[in-house]
Amino acid sequence: MQKIIDTFYRFLEMLLIFFLSAMAVMVFVNVVMRYGFNSGLNVSDELSRYFFVWLTFVGAVVAFREHAHVGVETLVMLFGRKGRIICMILSNIIIIAVSAIFFWGTWKQAPINASMTSPVTKLPMIWVYGIGFFTGAGVVLIALERLFRLVTGRVTEEEIAAFAGENTSLEHLSERA
């Protein structure tokens, strides 16, 4: 099961590379066309914005899985193991609540977004803003899994150290690559 999950996240990382590369190419080509040939591709403006939205929200899920988000580590480092676990439980509960609200907000907004189309590509806007479903659900699932492991005592010392920001050495970061 872990191999399937790792493969899925590897796919997401490749998707992030695609979005960033496509954005760079579209913007570069558009700049060259505007300044060199006094024309441009309208579709590249629109698609690069949409790719940026998807890049941000898919990247948020990948970063959350890898404990790569900004944290208040100076406070957490002051606690012992039990205090850190309590902080981890509380933060995961808050993350679940906020991500569920985000998912619910995307759900409530979906009919409006489905009825609107983008000006150039005529793409239904639900394809752009529907990423909120993926991000909300993805973060909730990761946080639920972490919360389950915390409550059942299956959390590793490495995860506790990651939460406290103790594994941000260059050696540890190079191991993740």
URKADA-V989494 format. One record per backbone hydrogen bond with DSSP energy under -0.5 kcal/mol. CO is the residue of the C=O (numbers start at 1). NH is the residue of the N-H. E is the energy in kcal/mol with one decimal. If there is no record, write none. Layout:
co/nh/e
CO/NH/E
CO/NH/E
This chain:
co/nh/e
1/5/-2.1
2/6/-2.8
3/7/-2.2
4/8/-2.3
5/9/-2.3
6/10/-2.1
7/11/-2.3
8/12/-2.1
9/13/-2.2
10/14/-2.0
11/15/-2.4
12/16/-2.2
13/17/-2.0
14/18/-2.4
15/19/-2.7
16/20/-2.5
17/21/-2.6
18/22/-3.1
19/23/-2.4
20/24/-2.3
21/25/-2.6
22/26/-2.8
23/27/-2.6
24/28/-2.5
25/29/-2.9
26/30/-2.2
27/31/-2.5
28/32/-2.5
29/33/-2.5
30/34/-2.5
31/35/-2.5
32/36/-2.7
32/37/-0.5
33/37/-1.5
33/39/-2.0
34/38/-0.6
40/42/-0.7
41/44/-0.6
41/45/-1.0
42/46/-1.6
43/47/-2.9
44/48/-2.1
45/49/-1.4
46/50/-2.1
47/51/-3.0
48/52/-1.7
49/53/-1.8
50/54/-2.4
51/55/-3.1
52/56/-2.3
53/57/-2.2
54/58/-2.8
55/59/-2.0
56/60/-1.5
57/61/-1.2
58/62/-2.1
59/63/-2.9
60/64/-2.1
61/65/-2.0
62/66/-1.6
63/68/-3.1
64/67/-1.2
71/73/-1.3
72/76/-1.6
73/77/-2.7
75/78/-1.2
76/79/-1.4
80/84/-2.3
81/85/-2.2
82/86/-2.2
83/87/-2.3
84/88/-2.5
85/89/-2.6
86/90/-2.7
87/91/-2.8
88/92/-2.3
89/93/-2.1
90/94/-2.3
91/95/-2.6
92/96/-2.4
93/97/-2.2
94/98/-2.7
95/99/-2.6
96/100/-2.3
97/101/-2.1
98/102/-2.2
99/103/-2.5
100/104/-2.8
101/105/-2.8
102/106/-2.1
103/107/-2.3
104/108/-2.5
105/109/-1.9
106/110/-1.3
107/111/-0.5
109/113/-2.4
110/114/-2.8
111/115/-1.2
112/116/-0.8
113/125/-0.8
113/126/-0.8
116/125/-2.6
118/122/-0.9
123/118/-2.1
124/127/-2.1
125/128/-0.6
125/129/-2.8
126/130/-1.8
128/131/-0.8
129/132/-1.6
130/133/-1.9
130/134/-0.8
131/135/-2.7
132/136/-2.5
133/137/-2.5
134/138/-2.8
135/139/-2.5
136/140/-2.0
137/141/-2.6
138/142/-2.2
139/143/-2.7
140/144/-2.8
141/145/-2.3
142/146/-2.3
143/147/-2.8
144/148/-2.6
145/149/-2.1
146/150/-2.3
147/151/-2.7
148/152/-2.2
149/154/-2.6
149/155/-0.9
150/153/-0.8
156/160/-1.7
157/161/-2.4
158/162/-2.4
159/163/-2.3
160/164/-1.7
161/166/-2.9
161/167/-0.5
162/165/-0.9
165/168/-0.6
169/173/-2.4
170/174/-2.1
171/175/-1.2
172/176/-0.9
173/176/-0.5
173/177/-0.5
174/177/-0.5
